[in-house]
Amino acid sequence: MRRLAVVNMKGGVGKTTTAIHIAAGLASRGQQVLLVDADPQGNVGHTLRLQPLHTFEELMTGQTPLSDVVMRGVRPGLDVVVSTPAAFSLERRLAGETQRETILARRFRDQQPYDVVVIDTSPAMNLLTYNALLFAEELVIPVGMDLMAVIGARQTFDGVLQVRELWPERRLGVLAVLPTSVHSGNHATRATLEALECDPAIGRFVFQPGIRQCIDLSYAAASHQTIWEYAPRSRAADDYTRLLDHIERGYTEHIAERGDGYVVHERPAASAFERSAATTA
């Protein structure tokens, strides 16, 4: 089972949109997928217009088992665990739990098998995000086209290194640093992409051209649909399809740390950026 988290310490970068499209897209390709909303804002449920009987908060506190929390058949092959603002209290309520950072992983011990679990995370390095990172094995890091989002991506990498320091057995692979809302004619976009590509930690993971700016994504969300349902011939549909191809190929690169910063080990033959460039050439 693949375990994939969509994470960035900055909000408003397209995490939920990306998590939904990865999960729904892989499900449309015949895989059995579970999408878990680990963000108390509950945007997955809002976007897909879901009204759950049980929620992520109940799963984490042990009130309700995973089998009862899952909403089944949201799309063919796609099940969902929905979050609500009730999960904002989890940080306090779980403070005294033993090994509280691994609660999510333990809740999945007896779950029915899925091909992929996709987790939408909170925009903060809090207890819920640590739980996601200790459950996941692969990361997608969306980055909006402003320099603050680049800082959020760097903070995310720092968080991954913290996980590795505290739990040395964890080896989180980065599938992609994903530029979102990309407008090639915009100065802010060009400056942000340059900052990403030149960053010694992030640059090798950048997936080009990312997700181009597309108003149809907003209209699709307002219609409670994926981009393939709302506008299958749009540029955003093309871009998310390309991301799915990349994910299905399964290239990951693992982050480790050395004295002078970041180093990558177990690197495949070509970097994520080089592979994407070759694909789009």
Order of alpha helices (4+ residues) and beta strands (2+ residues): beta-alpha-beta-alpha-alpha-alpha-beta-beta-alpha-alpha-beta-alpha-beta-alpha-beta-alpha-beta-alpha-alpha-alpha-beta-beta-alpha
